[in-house]
Amino acid sequence: MVKKKSRKKNKRLSPKKASLSDIKKLAKKYNVTDNGSRSHISSVLCSARSSYLSKKERKMILPFLKNSKNKTILLQMIKTNEAQKKLPQ
């Protein structure tokens, strides 16, 4: 009796979408307004605090940016691996 080997399919997992509460936490962390939709808060974060965001945070808000200018700036920062600045105390 020959047993068939079961093959596992490699399914690529899509990145988890950031919830509204995750983006609101980022807004509070970087002292910007946390009112509005995910896309509105993401655009405010990008325009006001993009140089202070970590690479992980930049990737988290990237799908919600509608403005092509903000999106290109953020993508350029991710590609060049620009260092994260520290917030002034």
C-alpha positions in Angstrom: 0.0 0.0 0.0 1.5 3.3 -1.1 0.7 6.4 0.8 0.3 9.7 -1.0 2.3 12.6 0.3 0.2 15.6 1.0 1.7 18.7 -0.5 1.3 22.0 1.4 0.6 25.0 -0.8 2.7 28.0 -0.1 0.2 30.7 0.5 1.6 34.1 0.7 0.1 35.9 3.6 -1.1 39.4 3.0 0.2 42.0 5.5 -2.1 42.7 8.3 -4.0 46.0 7.9 -3.5 48.4 10.6 -6.7 49.1 12.6 -7.9 52.5 13.4 -6.8 52.1 17.0 -3.3 51.3 15.9 -3.1 54.4 13.8 -4.6 56.5 16.7 -1.9 55.2 19.0 0.7 56.4 16.5 -1.0 59.8 16.3 -0.9 60.2 20.1 2.7 59.1 20.2 3.7 61.7 17.7 1.4 64.5 19.1 -0.8 64.9 16.0 -4.6 64.9 15.9 -6.2 61.5 16.2 -9.6 62.6 14.9 -10.7 61.3 11.5 -10.4 58.2 9.3 -7.3 56.0 8.9 -6.4 57.8 5.7 -6.7 61.3 7.2 -4.6 60.4 10.2 -2.0 58.7 8.0 -1.7 61.8 5.8 -1.3 64.1 8.8 1.4 61.7 10.2 3.2 61.6 6.9 3.2 65.3 6.3 4.0 66.4 9.9 6.2 63.6 11.3 7.5 61.5 8.5 11.1 61.9 9.4 10.4 60.7 13.0 8.5 57.5 12.0 10.3 54.1 12.2 10.5 51.9 9.1 7.8 49.6 10.5 5.5 52.6 11.2 6.1 54.0 7.7 5.1 50.7 6.2 2.0 50.5 8.4 0.5 53.8 7.2 1.6 53.5 3.6 -1.5 51.7 2.2 -3.8 54.5 3.6 -2.1 57.4 1.9 -4.1 58.8 -0.9 -1.8 61.7 -1.9 0.8 60.6 -4.4 3.3 63.2 -3.1 3.1 61.9 0.5 3.3 58.3 -0.8 6.4 59.0 -3.0 8.1 60.7 -0.1 7.4 57.8 2.2 8.5 55.2 -0.3 11.7 57.1 -0.9 12.4 57.2 2.8 11.8 53.4 3.0 14.0 52.6 0.0 16.9 54.8 1.1 16.6 53.4 4.7 16.7 56.9 6.0 17.5 57.0 9.7 14.8 57.8 12.2 15.2 61.1 14.0 14.3 61.4 17.6 11.5 63.6 18.8 12.7 66.7 20.8 11.9 66.4 24.5 
